[in-house]
Amino acid sequence: MTLAPQMRLDSLLSMLESASEPADLQHIIEGLRDYFRIDHMVYHWVSAAGDQYGCGTYDPAWVQLYLKKDYLRIDPVVQGCYQRFHPVDWKRLDWASKPAREFQMDAIKHGVGNQGYSVPVRGPNGQFALFTVSHNCTDAEWEEFIRDNRRNMVLIAHEFNQRALDFEPDRAPEPAQSLSPREIDAMALLAMGYSRAQVAETLSISEHTLRVYIEGARMKLGATNTVHAVAKAISRGLVRI
């Protein structure tokens, strides 16, 4: 019997949560790509020590070309997402330079797609990861897909990152610090991409009160700013989205 759409997604997410080795993630990401009916889904992370791990559905020929040409240096997706915390539609990135346009043409030629959406994820000890979906379709079709699936993409991105970190050898978890329930709520909503005004409205509090909660969380987490605080809350397991 074929699973209903939501049941099948729940099943895939359960498989992700219970993955026992890195090879499992490749099988799961292929299933998620097929579920969402998109061309590609990719997860890639880099530790502070420079170790890398990835899984995804790009053509191996494109992966090899990307490495051979050292596209990491000019890839607008990597460069743009490294400076951001919130998910990014590729159309909002800077493709103006000649190297960036040539890179884009090469990517499209290898089937990456003309549309893309990437979720930057930051973990403990300088770890940085990207979760990306891409497809070939019109702007209107892509906007509808992102509108309908944005929260799922953020959820899946962080779950993939958590599983990858669990497989990292000799990883010493950072000690969790206690946040109040309201501080956790504020961090969780900010992590989901809500603006401060939307967070305050959702929690039925003033923006002034919200600032107090955010500053309290920032101080407890030893974070330099709000984005850093949200990233630390996620990486330490204090917030799950």
Secondary structure, 3 states (H helix, E strand, C coil): CCCCHHHHHHHHHHHHHCCCCHHHHHHHHHHHHHHHCCCEEEEEEECCCCCEEEEECCCHHHHHHHHHCCHHHCCHHHHHHHCCCCCEEHHHCCCCCHHHHHHHHHHHHCCCCCEEEEEEEECHHHCEEEEEEEECCCHHHHHHHHHHHHHHHHHHHHHHHHHHHHCCCCCCCCCCCCCCHHHHHHHHHHHCCCCHHHHHHHHCCCHHHHHHHHHHHHHHHCCCCHHHHHHHHHHCCCCCC
